[in-house]
Amino acid sequence: MNTVEPNVILRGGASPYLTDDQRIRYVEDTDDNLKLLRGNRYEHFEPTAESETHDGMQLRVFVWLGVTKLAE
């Protein structure tokens, strides 16, 4: 059973592959950019100095940078 608590929230972007529930997650290194494989593309996010409280948890805010598609 995975007991790691979420530590970031992802903001921005309009990916149909990234639901609201998937935007709250655990990231091992909260100082590095995040690259998520979703469908046929990568969603890119970068950390900010901002944080917010969600369900009693302090989460670091990552903002959307853009998307890159997989090579075919």
Residue pairs with C-beta under 8 A, 6 or more apart in sequence:
4 26
5 26
5 57
6 24
6 25
6 26
6 54
6 57
6 59
7 26
7 27
7 30
7 57
7 59
7 60
8 24
8 25
8 26
8 27
8 30
8 34
8 47
8 59
8 60
8 61
8 62
9 23
9 24
9 52
9 54
9 59
9 60
9 61
9 62
10 18
10 22
10 23
10 24
10 25
10 34
10 45
10 62
10 63
10 64
11 23
11 61
11 62
11 63
11 64
12 45
12 63
12 64
13 43
13 45
13 64
13 67
15 38
15 39
15 41
15 43
15 67
16 39
17 38
17 39
17 41
17 43
18 36
18 38
18 43
24 54
24 59
27 34
27 60
27 62
30 47
30 60
31 47
32 47
33 44
33 45
33 46
33 47
33 65
34 44
34 45
34 46
34 47
34 62
35 42
35 43
35 44
35 45
36 42
36 43
36 44
36 45
40 69
40 70
41 67
41 68
41 69
41 70
42 67
42 68
42 69
42 70
43 64
43 67
44 64
44 65
44 66
44 67
44 68
45 62
45 63
45 64
45 65
46 62
46 63
46 65
47 60
47 61
47 62
48 60
48 61
48 62
48 63
50 60
50 61
51 58
51 59
51 60
51 61
52 58
52 59
52 61
53 59
